[in-house]
């Protein structure tokens, strides 16, 4: 049974005290109609609170009995007010405050106060950046940890919103999902909210729903915590050239980093880079604030990948068919990863490189299975920023799927692709950092080298 509604109980008690004060003031001013209105509002809210407590804690809760006493007292005072028997404002307030104090005492002693923590992932494929934190908090007896996937939009070239996407049905079966449409952020006011998208309106390709921009979210929680959905190449602190620092800047100077109360990055070395860039941008007097906010506690993505085992993965039958040789032995599986950044930077050269790589792997299909997993935002990025390349890219994908000699992985589960593959080929990306953790072979593709001229 979820008992995270205690903050709502506190708000009711605060409301009762304000209404009691209103009754006192209106009686003093001899405004009996307004006084009666306040008493009736308080009675309805007391009934609402009783229903809330019974739904959350069960029938027969002691606090509900105190609320019933409160309702009776409200009724009696209202009768006295309407009969104009000369009720003293001080007497009315004393009687009402006395019972509200009893309600307050009862809720504090009889209702178990639980910490409420909310996770707001937007893409299911990025859930691994939050999963281990959720698992740890969900296991705590005094904590309710809710996963509330939030909607996001693709963007048009002019920055306006296109169609909305919601991936709440794509999460693992062991992750209970709460609807973002049904959760009362203001009323529940979570103790902590975790996010993994820091961009708000700064991303040219996608945007989470504006309600979930960090500037707004921090109004609804005591602590907004940002954990990046990506991992970056570990910085060499002894060799931080201007070019290297510039490569990190776009990940650091985001609204999510600035607006969150806490930011957890992949290492202490990465924390130093964040603090350096933020201090340089906002001024030397801000360093201590960034030192306190940025935590180099590690990425949950590493924790997730380390605990996974190949034999535990559910591999689709059509994948297994491609992974096996005619004699039943397994082929080597190569994970081919193509990134958004490479397409943006190299454009047509990258399109040609993808065609070339696929042709090479096609020739080796009897001994090697290619598992092509493009970044999930490639199509949306091309549509928004390089529409002239979008059709070429879509044709490559269509042809690859139609020929059926390799696996095309557009599922939310990136980690499965890493675990079941034997080696990595493709662009530099956060997947490379995860591969290094598993000590598997890695080869970064060179867009300037084509094996099949004229492809």
C-alpha positions as CSV (number, residue, x, y, z in Angstrom):
1,X,0.0,0.0,0.0
2,X,1.4,3.4,-1.0
3,X,1.7,5.8,1.9
4,X,3.4,8.6,0.1
5,X,0.4,11.0,0.5
6,X,1.5,12.3,3.8
7,X,2.5,15.7,2.3
8,X,-1.1,16.0,1.2
9,X,-2.3,15.3,4.7
10,X,0.0,18.1,5.9
11,X,-1.6,20.5,3.3
12,X,-5.1,19.6,4.7
13,X,-4.0,20.5,8.2
14,X,-2.5,23.7,7.0
15,X,-5.8,24.5,5.3
16,X,-7.9,23.7,8.4
17,X,-5.8,26.2,10.4
18,X,-6.4,28.9,7.8
19,X,-10.1,28.2,7.8
20,X,-10.2,28.3,11.6
21,X,-8.5,31.7,11.3
22,X,-11.1,32.8,8.8
23,X,-14.0,31.7,11.0
24,X,-12.5,33.8,13.9
25,X,-12.1,36.9,11.7
26,X,-15.6,36.7,10.2
27,X,-17.2,36.2,13.6
28,X,-15.4,39.2,14.9
29,X,-16.7,41.2,11.9
30,X,-20.2,39.7,12.5
31,X,-20.2,38.3,8.9
32,X,-22.1,35.2,9.8
33,X,-22.8,34.0,6.2
34,X,-19.1,34.0,5.3
35,X,-18.3,32.3,8.6
36,X,-20.8,29.6,7.9
37,X,-19.2,29.1,4.4
38,X,-15.8,28.6,5.9
39,X,-17.2,26.0,8.4
40,X,-18.9,24.1,5.5
41,X,-15.7,24.1,3.4
42,X,-13.7,22.8,6.4
43,X,-16.3,20.0,6.9
44,X,-16.1,18.9,3.2
45,X,-12.3,18.9,3.3
46,X,-12.3,16.9,6.5
47,X,-14.4,14.3,4.7
48,X,-12.0,14.4,1.7
49,X,-9.1,13.8,4.1
50,X,-10.8,10.9,5.8
51,X,-11.4,9.3,2.4
52,X,-7.7,9.9,1.4
53,X,-6.4,8.3,4.6
54,X,-8.7,5.3,4.4
55,X,-7.7,4.7,0.7
56,X,-4.1,4.8,1.7
57,X,-4.0,3.3,5.2
58,X,-7.2,1.2,5.4
59,X,-10.5,1.4,7.1
60,X,-10.8,2.1,10.8
61,X,-7.8,4.3,11.0
62,X,-7.6,6.3,14.3
63,X,-7.1,9.6,12.5
64,X,-10.4,9.2,10.7
65,X,-12.1,9.0,14.1
66,X,-10.6,12.4,15.1
67,X,-11.8,13.8,11.8
68,X,-15.3,12.6,12.5
69,X,-15.1,14.6,15.9
70,X,-13.9,17.6,13.9
71,X,-16.9,17.3,11.5
72,X,-19.3,17.1,14.5
73,X,-17.7,20.2,16.1
74,X,-17.9,22.1,12.8
75,X,-21.6,21.2,12.5
76,X,-22.3,22.3,16.1
77,X,-20.5,25.6,15.7
78,X,-22.3,26.2,12.3
79,X,-25.6,25.6,14.0
80,X,-24.7,28.1,16.7
81,X,-23.6,30.7,14.2
82,X,-26.8,30.3,12.1
83,X,-29.0,30.5,15.2
84,X,-27.3,33.7,16.1
85,X,-26.8,32.6,19.7
86,X,-23.9,35.0,20.2
87,X,-20.9,32.6,19.7
88,X,-17.7,34.1,20.9
89,X,-15.0,34.3,18.2
90,X,-12.3,33.2,20.7
91,X,-14.4,30.3,21.9
92,X,-15.1,29.1,18.3
93,X,-11.4,29.2,17.4
94,X,-10.3,27.5,20.6
95,X,-12.7,24.6,20.0
96,X,-11.7,24.2,16.4
97,X,-7.9,24.6,17.0
98,X,-8.1,22.0,19.7
99,X,-9.4,19.3,17.4
100,X,-7.1,20.3,14.5
101,X,-4.2,19.9,16.9
102,X,-5.5,16.4,17.7
103,X,-5.7,15.6,14.0
104,X,-2.1,16.8,13.6
105,X,-0.9,14.7,16.5
106,X,-2.8,11.7,15.2
107,X,-1.4,11.9,11.7
108,X,2.2,12.2,13.0
109,X,1.9,9.2,15.3
110,X,-0.4,7.0,13.3
111,X,0.6,7.6,9.7
112,X,3.9,6.3,8.6
113,X,5.8,9.0,6.9
114,X,7.4,7.7,3.7
115,X,9.9,9.4,1.5
116,X,8.5,9.9,-2.0
117,X,10.9,9.6,-4.9
118,X,9.9,10.0,-8.5
119,X,11.9,9.0,-11.6
120,X,11.0,10.8,-14.9
121,X,12.7,9.0,-17.8
122,X,11.6,10.0,-21.3
123,X,13.2,7.3,-23.6
124,X,12.9,3.7,-22.5
125,X,16.3,2.9,-24.1
126,X,17.9,5.4,-21.6
127,X,16.3,3.8,-18.5
128,X,19.6,2.1,-17.6
129,X,20.9,5.5,-16.6
130,X,18.4,5.6,-13.7
131,X,17.6,1.9,-13.1
132,X,20.1,0.9,-10.3
133,X,19.2,4.1,-8.3
134,X,15.5,3.2,-8.6
135,X,16.1,-0.4,-7.6
136,X,18.0,0.7,-4.5
137,X,15.4,3.2,-3.4
138,X,12.5,0.9,-4.2
139,X,14.0,-1.7,-1.8
140,X,13.9,0.7,1.1
141,X,11.0,0.1,3.4
142,X,10.5,3.8,4.2
143,X,10.6,4.9,0.6
144,X,8.1,4.9,-2.3
145,X,9.9,5.1,-5.6
146,X,7.7,5.8,-8.6
147,X,8.7,5.5,-12.3
148,X,6.7,8.0,-14.4
149,X,7.8,8.0,-18.0
150,X,7.2,11.4,-19.6
151,X,6.2,12.3,-23.2
152,X,8.5,14.0,-25.6
153,X,8.2,15.6,-29.1
154,X,10.2,15.6,-32.3
155,X,10.9,19.1,-33.6
156,X,10.5,20.7,-37.0
157,X,13.4,22.5,-38.6
158,X,12.0,25.8,-37.3
159,X,12.0,24.5,-33.7
160,X,8.2,24.0,-33.4
161,X,6.9,20.7,-31.9
162,X,5.8,17.8,-34.1
163,X,4.2,14.6,-33.0
164,X,4.3,13.5,-29.4
165,X,5.9,10.2,-28.3
166,X,5.3,8.2,-25.1
167,X,7.2,5.0,-24.3
168,X,5.6,4.1,-21.0
169,X,4.8,0.6,-22.4
170,X,8.4,-0.2,-23.3
171,X,9.9,-0.6,-19.9
172,X,10.9,-4.0,-18.3
173,X,8.1,-6.0,-16.7
174,X,9.6,-5.6,-13.3
175,X,9.2,-1.8,-13.4
176,X,5.7,-0.6,-12.3
177,X,4.7,2.4,-14.3
178,X,2.7,5.4,-13.0
179,X,0.9,7.6,-15.5
180,X,2.2,11.1,-15.8
181,X,-1.4,12.2,-16.5
182,X,-2.7,10.8,-13.2
183,X,0.1,11.8,-10.8
184,X,-0.5,15.0,-8.8
185,X,3.0,16.7,-8.8
186,X,1.8,19.7,-6.8
187,X,-0.2,17.8,-4.3
188,X,2.3,14.9,-3.7
189,X,5.4,17.2,-3.9
190,X,8.0,14.4,-4.1
191,X,11.0,14.6,-1.8
192,X,13.2,13.9,-4.8
193,X,12.8,13.9,-8.6
194,X,15.3,12.2,-10.8
195,X,15.8,13.1,-14.5
196,X,18.2,12.1,-17.2
197,X,17.4,14.7,-19.9
198,X,19.1,18.0,-19.2
199,X,18.2,20.0,-22.3
200,X,14.7,21.4,-21.8
201,X,14.2,23.6,-24.9
202,X,17.8,23.6,-25.9
203,X,17.7,20.4,-28.0
204,X,17.2,21.1,-31.8
205,X,15.8,17.6,-32.4
206,X,13.6,16.6,-29.5
207,X,12.0,18.1,-26.4
208,X,10.3,16.7,-23.4
209,X,6.9,18.1,-22.6
210,X,7.4,21.7,-21.4
211,X,5.8,20.9,-18.0
212,X,8.9,18.7,-17.4
213,X,11.4,21.4,-18.1
214,X,13.8,21.7,-15.1
215,X,12.8,25.3,-14.4
216,X,9.3,24.1,-13.7
217,X,10.0,20.7,-12.1
218,X,12.1,22.2,-9.3
219,X,8.9,23.9,-8.0
220,X,7.4,20.5,-7.3
221,X,10.2,18.9,-5.3
222,X,12.6,19.5,-2.5
223,X,15.5,18.1,-4.5
224,X,15.8,17.8,-8.3
225,X,18.6,15.3,-9.2
226,X,20.0,15.0,-12.7
227,X,21.9,11.9,-13.8
228,X,23.1,12.0,-17.5
229,X,21.7,9.4,-19.8
230,X,25.1,9.1,-21.4
231,X,28.7,8.4,-20.4
232,X,31.6,10.2,-22.0
233,X,35.2,9.4,-22.6
234,X,37.0,9.8,-19.3
235,X,39.0,13.0,-19.2
236,X,42.8,13.0,-18.8
237,X,43.2,15.7,-16.3
238,X,46.9,16.1,-17.2
239,X,46.1,16.7,-20.8
240,X,43.0,19.0,-20.9
241,X,43.5,20.9,-24.1
242,X,41.1,23.7,-25.2
243,X,39.8,21.3,-27.9
244,X,39.1,18.6,-25.3
245,X,37.4,21.0,-22.9
246,X,35.3,22.3,-25.8
247,X,34.1,18.8,-26.6
248,X,32.6,18.5,-23.0
249,X,31.1,22.0,-23.0
250,X,27.8,21.2,-24.7
251,X,27.1,18.4,-22.1
252,X,27.9,20.6,-19.1
253,X,26.3,24.0,-19.9
254,X,22.7,22.8,-20.0
255,X,19.6,23.9,-18.1
256,X,19.3,20.6,-16.3
257,X,22.8,21.0,-14.8
258,X,22.1,24.6,-13.8
259,X,18.6,24.1,-12.4
260,X,19.0,20.8,-10.6
261,X,19.8,20.7,-6.9
262,X,22.3,17.9,-7.5
263,X,24.1,16.4,-10.5
264,X,25.7,13.0,-10.4
265,X,28.3,12.3,-13.0
266,X,30.4,9.2,-13.9
267,X,33.6,9.9,-12.0
268,X,35.5,12.3,-9.8
269,X,37.6,13.3,-12.9
270,X,34.4,14.2,-14.8
271,X,33.2,16.2,-11.8
272,X,36.4,18.3,-12.0
273,X,35.7,19.0,-15.7
274,X,32.1,20.0,-15.0
275,X,33.2,22.3,-12.1
276,X,36.0,23.8,-14.3
277,X,33.6,24.6,-17.2
278,X,30.8,25.9,-15.0
279,X,33.1,28.1,-13.0
280,X,34.7,29.5,-16.1
281,X,31.2,30.3,-17.5
282,X,29.5,31.7,-14.4
283,X,32.5,33.2,-12.5
284,X,35.1,32.3,-10.0
285,X,32.8,33.1,-7.0
286,X,30.5,30.2,-8.1
287,X,33.1,27.5,-7.7
288,X,32.0,26.4,-4.2
289,X,28.4,26.1,-5.3
290,X,29.4,23.8,-8.2
291,X,31.7,21.7,-6.0
292,X,28.7,21.1,-3.7
293,X,26.2,20.4,-6.5
294,X,28.3,18.1,-8.8
295,X,28.9,14.6,-7.4
296,X,31.3,12.2,-9.0
297,X,29.5,9.1,-7.8
298,X,29.5,7.1,-11.0
299,X,27.0,6.2,-13.7
300,X,24.2,3.6,-13.1
301,X,24.9,2.6,-16.7
302,X,28.1,0.9,-15.6
303,X,26.4,-0.8,-12.7
304,X,23.7,-2.2,-15.0
305,X,26.0,-3.6,-17.6
306,X,28.3,-5.2,-15.1
307,X,25.5,-7.3,-13.5
308,X,24.1,-8.5,-16.8
309,X,24.9,-12.0,-18.2
310,X,24.6,-13.2,-21.8
311,X,22.8,-16.4,-20.9
312,X,20.0,-14.5,-19.2
313,X,19.1,-12.4,-22.2
314,X,16.0,-13.0,-24.1
315,X,17.1,-13.2,-27.8
316,X,14.4,-13.0,-30.5
317,X,14.1,-16.2,-32.6
318,X,14.8,-14.3,-35.8
319,X,18.0,-13.0,-34.3
320,X,19.1,-16.4,-33.2
321,X,18.5,-17.8,-36.6
322,X,21.0,-15.2,-38.0
323,X,23.5,-15.8,-35.2
324,X,23.8,-19.5,-35.8
325,X,25.7,-21.4,-38.5
326,X,24.1,-24.3,-40.4
327,X,25.9,-26.8,-38.0
328,X,24.3,-25.0,-35.0
329,X,27.5,-23.3,-33.8
330,X,27.4,-19.6,-33.1
331,X,28.8,-16.9,-35.3
332,X,30.7,-13.9,-33.9
333,X,28.3,-11.1,-33.4
334,X,29.5,-7.6,-34.2
335,X,27.6,-4.6,-32.8
336,X,27.6,-1.8,-35.4
337,X,26.7,1.5,-33.8
338,X,26.1,4.7,-35.9
339,X,25.7,7.9,-34.0
340,X,23.8,11.2,-34.5
341,X,27.0,13.3,-34.1
342,X,28.8,11.6,-36.9
343,X,25.9,12.1,-39.3
344,X,25.7,15.7,-38.4
345,X,29.4,16.3,-38.8
346,X,30.1,14.2,-41.8
347,X,26.7,14.2,-43.6
348,X,27.1,12.6,-47.1
349,X,30.5,11.1,-46.2
350,X,28.8,9.3,-43.3
351,X,26.0,8.0,-45.5
352,X,28.6,6.6,-47.9
353,X,30.5,5.0,-45.0
354,X,27.4,3.3,-43.7
355,X,26.7,1.8,-47.1
356,X,30.3,0.7,-47.4
357,X,30.4,-0.9,-43.9
358,X,27.1,-2.8,-44.6
359,X,28.5,-4.2,-47.8
360,X,31.6,-5.4,-46.2
361,X,29.7,-7.2,-43.4
362,X,27.3,-8.6,-45.9
363,X,30.2,-10.5,-47.6
364,X,31.1,-12.0,-44.2
365,X,27.6,-13.0,-43.2
366,X,28.4,-16.8,-43.2
367,X,30.9,-16.3,-40.3
368,X,29.8,-13.0,-38.7
369,X,26.4,-11.7,-37.7
370,X,26.1,-7.9,-37.9
371,X,23.8,-6.3,-35.2
372,X,23.2,-2.8,-36.4
373,X,21.9,-0.5,-33.7
374,X,21.7,3.1,-34.9
375,X,21.2,5.8,-32.4
376,X,17.4,6.0,-31.8
377,X,17.3,9.8,-32.7
378,X,19.0,9.6,-36.1
379,X,15.8,9.7,-38.1
380,X,14.3,12.6,-36.1
381,X,17.6,14.4,-36.3
382,X,17.9,14.1,-40.1
383,X,14.3,15.1,-40.6
384,X,14.8,18.2,-38.4
385,X,18.3,19.3,-39.4
386,X,19.4,17.6,-42.7
387,X,16.2,16.6,-44.4
388,X,18.0,16.1,-47.8
389,X,19.9,13.2,-46.2
390,X,16.8,11.7,-44.5
391,X,15.6,9.9,-47.6
392,X,19.0,8.4,-48.4
393,X,19.3,7.1,-44.8
394,X,15.8,5.7,-44.8
395,X,16.5,3.8,-48.1
396,X,19.7,2.3,-46.5
397,X,17.6,1.0,-43.5
398,X,14.8,-0.2,-45.7
399,X,17.2,-2.2,-48.0
400,X,19.1,-3.7,-45.0
401,X,15.9,-4.9,-43.4
402,X,14.5,-6.2,-46.6
403,X,17.6,-8.3,-47.4
404,X,17.5,-9.9,-44.0
405,X,21.1,-11.0,-43.7
406,X,21.8,-9.0,-40.5
407,X,20.0,-7.9,-37.3
408,X,18.4,-4.4,-37.1
409,X,18.0,-3.4,-33.5
410,X,15.6,-0.6,-32.8
411,X,14.4,-2.0,-29.4
412,X,14.7,0.0,-26.2
413,X,17.2,-2.4,-24.8
414,X,20.7,-1.2,-25.7
415,X,22.4,-3.2,-23.0
416,X,21.2,-6.5,-24.5
417,X,23.0,-5.6,-27.7
418,X,26.2,-5.0,-25.8
419,X,26.0,-8.2,-23.8
420,X,25.2,-10.6,-26.7
421,X,27.7,-9.1,-29.1
422,X,31.4,-10.2,-29.2
423,X,33.0,-7.0,-30.5
424,X,32.2,-3.3,-31.3
425,X,32.5,-1.5,-34.6
426,X,31.3,2.0,-35.3
427,X,31.3,5.6,-34.1
428,X,32.6,7.0,-30.8
429,X,29.8,7.1,-28.4
430,X,28.8,6.2,-24.8
431,X,28.5,2.6,-25.9
432,X,32.3,2.5,-26.3
433,X,32.7,3.4,-22.6
434,X,30.5,0.5,-21.6
435,X,32.3,-1.8,-23.9
436,X,35.6,-0.9,-22.3
437,X,34.1,-1.8,-18.9
438,X,33.5,-5.3,-20.3
439,X,36.9,-5.5,-21.9
440,X,35.5,-6.5,-25.3
441,X,37.3,-5.6,-28.6
442,X,36.5,-2.1,-30.0
443,X,37.2,-0.7,-33.4
444,X,36.2,2.9,-34.3
445,X,35.2,3.4,-37.9
446,X,37.0,5.9,-40.1
447,X,34.7,7.8,-42.3
448,X,37.5,8.6,-44.7
449,X,38.3,4.9,-45.4
450,X,36.0,3.0,-47.8
451,X,36.6,-0.7,-48.5
452,X,34.1,-0.9,-51.4
453,X,34.7,2.0,-53.8
454,X,31.7,3.0,-55.8
455,X,29.2,1.6,-53.3
